[in-house]
Amino acid sequence: MQRRQFLSSVVGGVAGGLPLTARGDAPEAPHAEPAAAATSAQALEYGAPLFALTLADGREIRAESVVARRTYTGLLAGVPNDEINEREVNELKEMCHRAFLVEDSVIIPPAMTAYESNELHWNEYPPIFVAAQFFCSQDPDGSINFSALAVGWFQTSLQPLIPDDILAAIKQLDWANLARDFVF
């Protein structure tokens, strides 16, 4: 019986967006009417994309899949060097390949931060790398059914899902030349 109560608390805490206490139970949640919950800005309707935006060329694209990972997970000691930084970019490309089953991807050029401590000098990428697969079902000449493009980037936090600087870079992508076209 205790296990059922614990699981119920965990599910209620996660579904309600409430943090769990140290005991593993959720604090009392305020009562919300079902209609209010359905109109919440946090709710994602079934079939809705995770993220949608309009490119500079007017195409509307949508992300159906997003994956993220911490940068420098293999660096157990020391600081990043040029070789390690190059490996991180290659791992981001590989993550796009594995997650979205694509051969090619576009990596938004990452901003690096220079650090100095004692005698050491190094450059470091932001702590999270993210990849998303975007789709577009608009075709100016009607010759394709849809197109897709995997895009990867580095960012400092998971919120917002796509930071403004990355969003601006994605909006400027040359979709017609970078995306892969599909015909059924």
PEURFEN-V893535 format. One record per pair of residues at least 12 apart in sequence whose C-alpha atoms are under 7 Angstrom apart, sorted by the first residue. I is the first residue (numbers start at 1). GAP is how many residues later the second one is. D is the distance in Angstrom with one decimal. If there is no record, write none. Layout:
[[I & GAP & D] [I & GAP & D]]
This chain:
[[6 & 18 & 6.8] [6 & 19 & 6.3] [9 & 16 & 5.0] [9 & 17 & 5.4] [10 & 14 & 6.9] [10 & 15 & 6.3] [10 & 16 & 6.7] [13 & 13 & 5.0] [49 & 13 & 5.8] [49 & 14 & 5.8] [49 & 15 & 5.4] [50 & 13 & 5.6] [50 & 14 & 5.6] [51 & 12 & 5.1] [54 & 117 & 6.8] [55 & 116 & 4.3] [55 & 117 & 6.4] [56 & 115 & 5.4] [56 & 116 & 5.7] [59 & 79 & 6.6] [60 & 76 & 6.2] [61 & 73 & 6.1] [61 & 74 & 5.4] [61 & 75 & 4.7] [62 & 72 & 5.2] [62 & 73 & 5.4] [62 & 74 & 6.7] [63 & 69 & 6.3] [63 & 70 & 5.6] [63 & 71 & 4.4] [63 & 72 & 6.4] [64 & 69 & 6.4] [64 & 70 & 6.6] [65 & 67 & 5.6] [65 & 68 & 5.6] [66 & 65 & 5.7] [66 & 66 & 4.3] [66 & 67 & 6.7] [67 & 63 & 5.7] [67 & 64 & 5.4] [67 & 65 & 6.4] [68 & 60 & 6.9] [68 & 61 & 5.7] [68 & 62 & 4.3] [68 & 63 & 6.3] [69 & 59 & 5.8] [69 & 60 & 5.5] [69 & 61 & 6.5] [70 & 57 & 5.8] [70 & 58 & 4.5] [70 & 59 & 6.2] [71 & 56 & 4.9] [71 & 57 & 5.0] [71 & 58 & 6.0] [72 & 16 & 6.9] [79 & 43 & 6.9] [80 & 42 & 6.5] [80 & 43 & 6.9] [80 & 44 & 6.4] [81 & 41 & 6.4] [92 & 37 & 6.9] [92 & 60 & 6.5] [93 & 12 & 6.4] [96 & 35 & 6.2] [96 & 54 & 6.3] [100 & 33 & 6.7] [105 & 44 & 6.6] [105 & 45 & 4.9] [105 & 46 & 5.7] [106 & 44 & 6.3] [106 & 45 & 4.8] [106 & 46 & 6.2] [107 & 44 & 5.7] [107 & 45 & 4.7] [107 & 46 & 5.8] [108 & 44 & 6.2] [108 & 45 & 5.1] [110 & 15 & 6.8] [110 & 43 & 6.6] [110 & 44 & 5.9] [111 & 14 & 6.6] [112 & 12 & 5.3] [112 & 13 & 4.8] [113 & 12 & 6.5] [125 & 29 & 6.9] [126 & 28 & 5.7] [126 & 29 & 5.2] [126 & 30 & 5.1] [127 & 28 & 6.6] [127 & 29 & 5.5] [128 & 26 & 5.6] [128 & 27 & 5.4] [128 & 28 & 6.0] [128 & 29 & 6.8] [129 & 24 & 5.7] [129 & 25 & 4.2] [129 & 26 & 6.1] [130 & 22 & 5.6] [130 & 23 & 5.5] [130 & 24 & 6.1] [131 & 19 & 6.9] [131 & 20 & 5.5] [131 & 21 & 4.1] [131 & 22 & 6.4] [132 & 18 & 5.7] [132 & 19 & 5.5] [132 & 20 & 6.5] [133 & 15 & 6.9] [133 & 16 & 5.7] [133 & 17 & 4.3] [133 & 18 & 6.3] [134 & 14 & 5.6] [134 & 15 & 5.3] [134 & 16 & 6.2] [135 & 12 & 5.7] [135 & 13 & 4.4] [135 & 14 & 6.6] [136 & 12 & 6.4] [144 & 37 & 6.4] [144 & 38 & 6.0] [144 & 39 & 5.1] [145 & 37 & 5.9] [145 & 38 & 5.0] [145 & 39 & 6.7] [146 & 35 & 6.0] [146 & 36 & 5.4] [146 & 37 & 7.0] [147 & 32 & 5.9] [147 & 33 & 5.3] [147 & 34 & 4.2] [147 & 35 & 5.7] [148 & 31 & 5.3] [148 & 32 & 5.3] [148 & 33 & 6.6] [149 & 30 & 4.7] [149 & 31 & 6.4]]
